[in-house]
C-alpha cells in the first residue's frame, strides 16, 4: 500500500510540474519529505525538474548537497535562481561555503531585491558583519522592515552589540590613556571578552579588537596577558612572537599565571625547552599547578627521575600524583605507553621530516600535540591538512575536529565525509547526525549502519532505533540486540536501547522477551532519555516511542497468549 501511495504521489508530482501547478507540486513534495521517503522522491523530483518545476529544483538541490554532490546542487540552484529567491539563497549559501563570497553576494542581493526573500537579506547582513561592517549590516537589515520581517531583529541586535562592546572598550581606553591609568585600561579591555566567542564567525571584528587590546597592553601588563591570549587564539602565525613577549613582560611585572600560560602555549606548539623554562618561572613565582605540567613534560620526555620529583612534591595524599608515579614505574620497566600518553622525544624528528615534505610525519607531529582539547587548533591545522588531502582517513577526521573547534562548519562536514568514506566510524557517526539534522533519515540510517559495522555500539543502537521508527522491526532486531548484549549499565544510552529493543521484540511476537526491557525503559525513560533531546524538537519527539504504551501492549499480548 505504501509503495502504491508513493507511485501515485510521484506521478501526481510530475503531472503537476508539467501543468505548471506549483502549489500541487509543492504539496506532493511534502508527502515525500514529511513521510521520510527521500530515496523514493528523488526520481520524481528529477522528472519534475525536467518539466521546469522550481520547488523541485530547490528540493532536489538541497538533498544533493546533503548527500555530498555539491556540483549537482550548484547546477540545480543556478538553473532557476534568477526566478526564485529560495534558490538564489541556496546558491548564495553554497557559494559562500565554497569561499566564493563575491559571487554569493551577487546572488543573495538578487534574491533579496528581486524576490524579497528574507533569508537572502539576513545572509547579506551576516556577510557584512563578518567583514567587520557591523553598523552597516544592522542598518541594512533594519531598512524598510515590514511586519513579517521579525527574524531580522535578532541579527540586527547582535551586530549592534558588537559595535557597543567595541565602542565601550574604545571609550574606556581613551580615558585610561588620558589618565595613564593601567587599572582603567584593564577594565576597558575586559569589555572585549564577550566578543571572544564571535571572532571565528565574524573575523572582520579582529583588526579593531587587536588595536584595542594593543592599546590596553601599553598601559597594563595584565591587559597584555589577555592580548597575548587573543593573539594565540585569533592571530596568524606571525603573531606568536608578540604573544610570547607580552606573556614574558606580564610575568616580569608580577602578573600571576602569565608564565604558566606561556608554558602551556609553548608546549602546545612543541617548543618544549621554552615550555619548561616558562613552567619553572611560574613555579619560582609560587604557582603550584605548573609543577604538574613539569612532571608530565619530564615523563613524556623520558626524564623519569625529575618527573618523580615533581609528582612526589604533591604528597602521598594526592591520588592523581600517586597514579602518575605508578605509571612512571611501569615505563621504567619498559612497559607500553598509554594511547593518550605521547612520547615527546619523537617530536623533533617528526617535525623535521614534516618540514621536509613527509605528510604523514607532519600529521603525527601535530597529532602528538593535539591533547590540549584543540586549543591549539589554528597552529595544528596546517600540519595536518596535507596528510588529509593525501587521503589519510585519520588525518581527515582530525582535521574535521579542528575545523569544528574553529567553527569552520562546511569544512568540518567535508572532511568528515572524506574520513567516513574511508572507513572512520566517528566520521560515519557525524555524517549520520548531519543527515538526521537535515531530516534525511534514510541517508542518516545508512551512515549509522556503516558506523555500527565498524564497531560502534552506540551507532548500532541508533541504526536500530531508526529502523524501529520506520517499522522495520526484523531489520532492527540484530542491531539492537548487539547494542544491548554488548553493553552494560554504564552506557548512557542503555535505557533507550532497552526501549527500542523491547519495541522491536514486541512487534516480532516476542512479548515475553520484551517485557523486562520495556519495564526498565518505562521506569527510567523520563530521567535517562528525555533530557538528552531538545523538548522543542517536535519532529524528534514525534518519532520517539512511548515505552509505557509499548509495555502495556506487550502485557496485553502476553495476556492474550495466556502467559
Protein Blocks (a to p, Z undefined) as FASTA:
>chain_A
ZZmmmmmmmmmmmmmmmnopaklmmmmmmmmmmnopmklmmmmmmmmmmnopaklmmmmm
mmmmmnopamlmmmmmmmmmmmomklmmmmmmmmmmnopamlmmmmmmmmmmmnopaklm
mmmmmmmmmnopamlmmmmmmgopafklmmmmmmmmmmmmmmmmmmmmmmmmmmmmmnop
aklmmmmmmmmmmmmmmmmmmmmlmmmmmmmmmmmmmmomklmmmmmmmmmmmmcfklmm
mmmmmmmmmmmnopghklmmmmmmmmmnopaklmmmmmmmmmmnopaklmmmmmmmmmmn
opaklmmmmmmmnojklmklmmmmmmmmmmmnopacdfklccfklmmmmmmmmmnopakl
mmmmmmmmmmngomlmmmmmmmmmmmmmnopaklmmmmmmmmmmnopaklmmmmmmmmmm
nopaklmmmmmmmmmmnopaklmmmmmmmmmmnopaklmmmmmmmmmmnopaklmmmmmm
mmmmmmcfklmklmmmmmmmmmmmmmnopamlmmmmmmmmmmmmmmmmmmmpcfklmmlm
mmpccfklmmmmmmmmmmmnoZZ
